[in-house]
Amino acid sequence: MNTIISKITIAALLSGFSLFAVAGEMKDASTGNAKIEIKDFAFNPQNITVKSGEKITWINRDEEPHTVVSVGKKFQRSPGLDTDQEFSIIAGAPGTYEYFCSVHPKMTGMIVVVKP
């Protein structure tokens, strides 16, 4: 069984995939950057865990504009993002950060920041 897991891990690393992607979080393993795609009126992944100091980037893949707004103003609000536009922040202090789209308030997400 360990041989199979080792082979899967090696294959994932050689193909450029992060093991975080398998767990449902999109991260660039080489830089520690987290990516959140806005598509079909949803944040994907909806919940993500990052380390303090990591860069988090949202990219809008919808034809409609969207925003990223922190509940409680815990991080900077994005401007309106048109198709293929990006918005990034650097994860701050450890904690839980909820956010939503001010244009479409039913779109919600959560970032859990942990110590590096």
C-alpha positions as CSV (number, residue, x, y, z in Angstrom):
1,M,0.0,0.0,0.0
2,N,2.8,2.4,0.9
3,T,4.4,1.7,-2.5
4,I,1.2,2.7,-4.3
5,I,0.9,5.9,-2.3
6,S,4.6,6.7,-3.0
7,K,4.1,6.2,-6.7
8,I,1.0,8.4,-6.7
9,T,2.9,11.1,-4.8
10,I,5.8,11.0,-7.2
11,A,3.5,11.1,-10.2
12,A,1.7,14.1,-8.7
13,L,4.9,15.9,-8.1
14,L,6.3,15.2,-11.5
15,S,3.2,16.4,-13.2
16,G,3.3,19.7,-11.3
17,F,0.2,19.0,-9.1
18,S,0.2,19.8,-5.5
19,L,-1.1,17.3,-3.0
20,F,-3.3,20.2,-1.7
21,A,-5.1,20.1,-5.1
22,V,-6.1,16.5,-4.4
23,A,-7.6,17.7,-1.0
24,G,-9.7,20.3,-2.8
25,E,-7.5,23.3,-2.3
26,M,-5.8,24.9,-5.2
27,K,-2.2,25.8,-4.4
28,D,0.9,26.4,-6.4
29,A,3.3,24.0,-4.6
30,S,6.4,25.9,-5.8
31,T,5.4,29.3,-4.4
32,G,2.9,28.7,-1.7
33,N,0.3,30.8,-3.5
34,A,-3.3,29.9,-3.1
35,K,-5.7,30.4,-6.0
36,I,-9.5,30.8,-5.8
37,E,-11.4,30.7,-9.0
38,I,-14.7,32.5,-9.4
39,K,-16.9,30.5,-11.8
40,D,-20.5,29.7,-12.1
41,F,-21.4,32.3,-9.4
42,A,-19.2,30.5,-6.8
43,F,-15.8,30.7,-5.2
44,N,-13.9,27.5,-5.9
45,P,-12.7,26.2,-3.5
46,Q,-15.2,27.8,-1.2
47,N,-13.0,27.1,1.9
48,I,-9.2,27.2,1.9
49,T,-6.5,26.9,4.5
50,V,-3.3,28.9,4.1
51,K,-0.3,29.9,6.2
52,S,0.2,33.4,7.5
53,G,2.2,35.4,4.9
54,E,1.0,33.4,1.9
55,K,-0.5,35.1,-1.2
56,I,-4.1,34.4,-2.0
57,T,-5.4,35.2,-5.5
58,W,-8.9,35.2,-6.8
59,I,-9.5,35.1,-10.6
60,N,-12.9,35.8,-12.2
61,R,-13.8,33.2,-14.8
62,D,-17.4,34.3,-15.1
63,E,-18.8,36.7,-17.7
64,E,-20.4,38.8,-14.9
65,P,-18.4,41.1,-12.6
66,H,-17.7,40.0,-9.0
67,T,-16.1,41.4,-5.9
68,V,-14.3,39.9,-2.8
69,V,-15.4,41.6,0.4
70,S,-14.3,40.5,3.9
71,V,-17.0,40.1,6.5
72,G,-16.0,42.6,9.2
73,K,-13.5,44.4,7.0
74,K,-10.7,42.1,8.0
75,F,-8.9,42.5,4.7
76,Q,-8.9,44.9,1.8
77,R,-11.9,44.8,-0.5
78,S,-11.4,44.1,-4.2
79,P,-12.5,46.3,-6.9
80,G,-15.1,44.9,-9.3
81,L,-13.5,42.1,-11.2
82,D,-14.3,41.6,-14.8
83,T,-13.7,38.4,-16.7
84,D,-10.1,37.1,-16.2
85,Q,-9.2,39.9,-13.8
86,E,-7.4,38.9,-10.6
87,F,-7.2,40.3,-7.0
88,S,-4.7,39.2,-4.4
89,I,-4.0,39.7,-0.7
90,I,-1.4,38.5,1.7
91,A,-2.8,36.3,4.5
92,G,-2.5,38.1,7.8
93,A,-2.7,36.9,11.4
94,P,-4.0,33.4,12.1
95,G,-7.7,33.2,12.2
96,T,-10.9,32.6,10.2
97,Y,-11.8,35.1,7.5
98,E,-15.2,35.0,5.9
99,Y,-15.9,36.8,2.6
100,F,-18.6,37.3,0.0
101,C,-19.4,39.0,-3.4
102,S,-21.1,42.3,-2.8
103,V,-22.8,42.0,-6.2
104,H,-24.1,38.5,-5.5
105,P,-24.2,38.1,-1.6
106,K,-25.1,34.4,-1.8
107,M,-21.6,33.8,-3.0
108,T,-19.5,33.2,0.1
109,G,-16.2,31.8,1.1
110,M,-13.9,31.3,4.0
111,I,-10.1,31.4,4.5
112,V,-8.5,29.8,7.5
113,V,-5.1,31.2,8.2
114,V,-2.7,29.2,10.3
115,K,0.8,29.8,11.6
116,P,3.6,29.2,9.1
